[in-house]
């Protein structure tokens, strides 16, 4: 995880609303997270939303959330909820959870 010396890693719990299942959203999120050196995972929820938990530096996570708002070409994001907390280092990769 890349970070400046004065920036401590943080965690964001993110829930994405809209047409975000069956459109490659989880794979899209995993590609973006990996390109930003973020750790965590993404899964579909039973109600049609997508849930993500991501750890890394705040600047990278904010860039990640901006990309999630755009989403893959066949998706449509209507809302994103983000809750911030302290990272605890539980993740070693970014994974798609089933």
C-alpha positions as CSV (number, residue, x, y, z in Angstrom):
1,X,0.0,0.0,0.0
2,X,1.6,3.3,-1.1
3,X,1.3,6.2,1.3
4,X,3.2,9.3,2.3
5,X,5.1,9.2,5.6
6,X,2.5,11.5,7.3
7,X,-0.6,9.9,6.0
8,X,-2.0,6.9,7.9
9,X,-4.1,4.3,6.1
10,X,-7.8,4.5,6.5
11,X,-10.8,2.3,5.8
12,X,-13.9,3.2,3.9
13,X,-17.1,1.1,3.9
14,X,-18.8,2.0,0.6
15,X,-22.3,1.0,-0.6
16,X,-23.2,1.7,-4.2
17,X,-26.8,2.0,-5.4
18,X,-28.2,1.9,-8.9
19,X,-27.9,-0.6,-11.8
20,X,-24.7,-2.1,-10.5
21,X,-25.2,-5.9,-10.6
22,X,-24.8,-8.0,-13.7
23,X,-22.8,-5.2,-15.4
24,X,-19.2,-6.1,-14.4
25,X,-19.2,-3.6,-11.5
26,X,-17.3,-5.9,-9.1
27,X,-14.6,-6.6,-11.7
28,X,-14.5,-2.8,-12.5
29,X,-14.0,-2.0,-8.9
30,X,-11.3,-4.6,-8.4
31,X,-9.3,-3.3,-11.4
32,X,-9.5,0.3,-10.1
33,X,-8.6,-0.7,-6.6
34,X,-5.6,-2.6,-7.7
35,X,-4.4,0.2,-9.9
36,X,-4.5,2.5,-6.8
37,X,-2.8,0.0,-4.5
38,X,-5.9,-0.4,-2.4
39,X,-6.8,-3.4,-0.3
40,X,-10.2,-4.9,0.6
41,X,-13.0,-6.4,-1.3
42,X,-16.3,-6.0,-3.1
43,X,-19.5,-8.1,-3.1
44,X,-23.1,-8.0,-4.3
45,X,-25.9,-7.5,-1.8
46,X,-29.2,-9.3,-2.0
47,X,-31.1,-6.0,-2.6
48,X,-29.2,-5.1,-5.8
49,X,-26.6,-2.8,-4.2
50,X,-22.8,-3.4,-4.2
51,X,-20.8,-3.3,-1.0
52,X,-17.1,-2.5,-0.8
53,X,-14.6,-2.3,2.1
54,X,-11.3,-0.7,1.1
55,X,-8.1,0.3,3.0
56,X,-5.4,2.6,1.9
57,X,-4.5,6.2,1.9
58,X,-7.4,8.6,1.9
59,X,-6.5,10.4,-1.3
60,X,-6.4,7.1,-3.2
61,X,-9.7,6.0,-1.7
62,X,-11.3,9.3,-2.7
63,X,-10.0,8.8,-6.2
64,X,-11.5,5.2,-6.1
65,X,-14.9,6.5,-5.0
66,X,-14.9,9.1,-7.9
67,X,-14.3,6.2,-10.3
68,X,-17.0,4.1,-8.7
69,X,-19.5,7.0,-9.4
70,X,-18.7,6.7,-13.1
71,X,-18.9,2.9,-13.0
72,X,-18.5,0.5,-16.0
73,X,-20.2,1.5,-19.3
74,X,-23.3,-0.7,-18.8
75,X,-23.9,0.3,-15.2
76,X,-25.6,3.3,-13.7
77,X,-24.7,4.6,-10.2
78,X,-27.4,6.6,-8.5
79,X,-25.9,7.0,-5.0
80,X,-22.8,6.1,-3.0
81,X,-22.7,5.9,0.8
82,X,-19.2,6.1,2.4
83,X,-18.3,5.6,6.0
84,X,-14.7,6.3,7.2
85,X,-12.8,4.5,10.0
86,X,-9.3,3.6,11.0
87,X,-7.6,0.8,8.9
88,X,-6.6,-2.3,10.8
89,X,-4.5,-4.0,8.1
90,X,-6.8,-7.0,7.8
91,X,-6.5,-7.2,4.0
92,X,-3.5,-8.3,1.9
93,X,-5.2,-7.9,-1.6
94,X,-8.4,-6.5,-3.1
95,X,-10.8,-9.4,-3.8
96,X,-14.2,-10.0,-5.3
97,X,-16.3,-11.7,-2.6
98,X,-19.1,-14.1,-3.4
